[in-house]
Amino acid sequence: MVRRTKEEALATRDRILDAAERVFFDKGVSRTSLADIAQEAGVTRGAIYWHFANKGDLFTAMFDRSLMPLDELVAATLDSKESDPLARMRDIFVWCMRNITLDEQRRRVFDILFLKCEFVEEMGPVRERHQTNMREGIERIERGLRNAMDKGQLPTTLNTGLATTLLHALFTGILHDALMLPDSVDLDRDSERLIDACFDSLRFSPALLCPGDGA
């Protein structure tokens, strides 16, 4: 009986998250109320509060459910024993681009995050969480680039701060454009070439090099 009750609670939680995803996508986050989500899910507001503290908590859970399982690839880019960290980093970027394009649920969630989430006062904790995730992601990118430099895959005088800023901005910008103009950007077809162009700039652009000996 206890196990069945737990399974039922998890099923209700998933139903609420599915409903939130649909309503956020249709109405935008700031215009969506918990009552809207409860109606879409066929539950009471009390049921939502049983699982989530507020709308921000619900939004965070919805986004976390769509995070991509890349732990092994990320670890490889940072591993000093990995012989080709730059290729592993390339694999991550290409896989993410294609997955967001081909996985309907992830595409919808990232559409909400990029285009339909207004970070108003009630979403302050969500904004802070998103900023933390960005900082952690940027830090991992820079560590991966330093690992690639140590393996001779990038110039020894590469300014990793500038390179990381450029790579992150290009990647998120391409995703934004693909979500905003889906008929104009084909990430399934072009993700590899776009990422290769980004990485080529890290290898060959004089503007990304430190002056002198890189100090």
BELMO-V970074 format. One record per backbone hydrogen bond with DSSP energy under -1.0 kcal/mol. CO is the residue of the C=O (numbers start at 1). NH is the residue of the N-H. Records with the same first field share a line. If there is no record, write none. Layout:
CO->NH, NH
This chain:
1->5
2->6
3->7
4->8
5->9
6->10
7->11
8->12
9->13
10->14
11->15
12->16
13->17
14->18
15->19
16->20
17->21
18->22
19->23
20->24
21->25
22->26
23->27
24->28
29->32
33->37
34->38
35->39
36->40
37->41
38->42, 43
44->48
45->49
46->50
48->52
54->58
55->59
56->60
57->61
58->62
59->63
60->64
61->65
63->66
64->67
68->70
70->74
71->75
72->76
73->77
74->78
79->82
84->88
85->89
86->90
87->91
88->92
89->93
90->94
91->95
92->96
93->97
94->98
95->99
96->100
97->101
98->102
99->103
103->107
104->108
105->109
106->110
107->111
108->112
109->113
110->114
111->115
112->116
116->29
118->120
120->123
121->124
123->127
124->128
125->129
126->130
127->131
128->132
129->133
130->134
131->135
132->136
133->137
134->138
135->139
136->140
137->141
138->142
139->143
140->144
141->145
142->146
143->147
144->148
145->149
146->150
147->151
148->153
149->152
155->158
157->210
158->160
159->163
160->164
161->165
162->166
163->167
164->168
165->169
166->170
167->171
168->172
169->173
170->174
171->175
172->176
173->177
174->178
175->179
176->180
177->181
181->184, 185
186->190
187->191
190->194
191->195
192->196
193->197
194->198
195->199
196->200
197->201
198->202
199->203
200->204
201->205
205->208
206->209
208->159
211->214
